[in-house]
Amino acid sequence: MSEARPVTTDGLEEVPPTPTSDDVAQLAGRRPLLVALDFDGVLAPLVDDPKASRMLPASRAALERISGIDGVQVALVSGRDLGSLADLADPPTGTLVVGSHGAETGEVTADGVVQVPLDLSPEQEEAHTDLVAGFEAAIGDLRGAWVETKPTAAVLHTRLATDEGTTQATEAADAVAARLGLEAMHGHDVVEVAVIETSKGVALTRLRADLASAHGVDDDTVAVLYAGDDTTDERAFEVLGADDLTVKVGPGRTRARRRVADPAAFAELLGSIATALDA
Ligand SMILES: O=P(O)(O)OC[C@H]1O[C@H](O[C@H]2O[C@H](CO)[C@@H](O)[C@H](O)[C@H]2O)[C@H](O)[C@@H](O)[C@@H]1O
């Protein structure tokens, strides 16, 4: 009999269990296999300065072992802009890189990252300029809050702000998004607003379809491992099925089927997946 677990009415689970050796063995036996991973909070522990993020050495070693295995495609799917993702993650050659929550895509080759050109319409360019100016003006000189600008978005960071400052800055950023008719995404100590409509779910569906087409199989034949730590990763979890392995890294309600405590625990899981794939 399966273990009863608290599932809320919105389908988000409070306490999904840790991955089992059966989960790992089942995933490792499937081909084609898409290993798609979030970066911050999954491969790299969260830190105060986003430029200081680095992949844990154990995760990096596991990714090196996994990439290049026949029938297995590695992809990083991040909210970061593609340039910063590729620089900081420095993924193995052959890795597909998806930045800005799906708005930017590329591939790591022996000669560097080959990026699909990103074109904003004049309306999107204008909205981006208004958005960045709106965020900067709204935050003013509030201590501990700062604005990160990406090609398609602006991000308010509040990791170093007081609770009161965070509330004030978050309300200001939400008001800017509402004024511009854009959606505000709330993540770990960030409010992010993009001028392009996309999501990690859309990105993952596209990656899966591309891999299926490269192997001449149906999309459903492609097995997927996806791991994420933040609210935006729920959009990826929700497009995956019961035959895929979805892993939430860290606390919080989730649609993922499995949970690990932190990036170190995820590195261990990735190592065991690499070993099962090697076998
Ligand atoms: O999708 P991800 O790869 O998880 O990227 C999401 C955001 O990551 C960065 O912010 C987060 O990580 C920072 C460094 O650890 C941390 O300081 C911040 O509080 C986190 O929210 C990045 O700066 C954002 O642009 C990404 O959207």
The ligand as an SDF file (V2000), in Angstrom:
LIG
                    3D

 27 28  0  0  0  0  0  0  0  0999 V2000
   16.0750   29.8680  -12.1530 O   0  0  0  0  0  0  0  0  0  0  0  0
   17.2830   30.0420  -11.3010 P   0  0  0  0  0  0  0  0  0  0  0  0
   18.5370   29.4850  -11.9220 O   0  0  0  0  0  0  0  0  0  0  0  0
   17.0590   29.5130   -9.9050 O   0  0  0  0  0  0  0  0  0  0  0  0
   17.5090   31.6200  -11.2120 O   0  0  0  0  0  0  0  0  0  0  0  0
   16.5690   32.3980  -10.4950 C   0  0  0  0  0  0  0  0  0  0  0  0
   17.1710   33.7090  -10.0980 C   0  0  0  0  0  0  0  0  0  0  0  0
   18.4950   33.4350   -9.6410 O   0  0  0  0  0  0  0  0  0  0  0  0
   19.2470   34.5550   -9.1510 C   0  0  0  0  0  0  0  0  0  0  0  0
   18.6700   34.9590   -7.9280 O   0  0  0  0  0  0  0  0  0  0  0  0
   18.6630   33.9550   -6.9270 C   0  0  0  0  0  0  0  0  0  0  0  0
   20.0270   33.5500   -6.6570 O   0  0  0  0  0  0  0  0  0  0  0  0
   20.8520   34.6070   -6.0970 C   0  0  0  0  0  0  0  0  0  0  0  0
   22.2520   34.0260   -5.9300 C   0  0  0  0  0  0  0  0  0  0  0  0
   22.2380   32.8810   -5.1180 O   0  0  0  0  0  0  0  0  0  0  0  0
   20.2430   35.1050   -4.7840 C   0  0  0  0  0  0  0  0  0  0  0  0
   21.0280   36.1800   -4.2580 O   0  0  0  0  0  0  0  0  0  0  0  0
   18.8050   35.5810   -5.0140 C   0  0  0  0  0  0  0  0  0  0  0  0
   18.1890   35.9020   -3.7490 O   0  0  0  0  0  0  0  0  0  0  0  0
   17.9880   34.4380   -5.6640 C   0  0  0  0  0  0  0  0  0  0  0  0
   16.6540   34.8410   -5.9740 O   0  0  0  0  0  0  0  0  0  0  0  0
   19.2880   35.6450  -10.2000 C   0  0  0  0  0  0  0  0  0  0  0  0
   19.8890   36.7960   -9.6690 O   0  0  0  0  0  0  0  0  0  0  0  0
   17.9060   35.9630  -10.7720 C   0  0  0  0  0  0  0  0  0  0  0  0
   18.0390   36.8310  -11.8760 O   0  0  0  0  0  0  0  0  0  0  0  0
   17.2650   34.6690  -11.2620 C   0  0  0  0  0  0  0  0  0  0  0  0
   15.9770   34.9250  -11.8200 O   0  0  0  0  0  0  0  0  0  0  0  0
  1  2  2  0
  2  3  1  0
  2  4  1  0
  2  5  1  0
  5  6  1  0
  6  7  1  0
  7  8  1  0
  7 26  1  0
  8  9  1  0
  9 10  1  0
  9 22  1  0
 10 11  1  0
 11 12  1  0
 11 20  1  0
 12 13  1  0
 13 14  1  0
 13 16  1  0
 14 15  1  0
 16 17  1  0
 16 18  1  0
 18 19  1  0
 18 20  1  0
 20 21  1  0
 22 23  1  0
 22 24  1  0
 24 25  1  0
 24 26  1  0
 26 27  1  0
M  END
$$$$
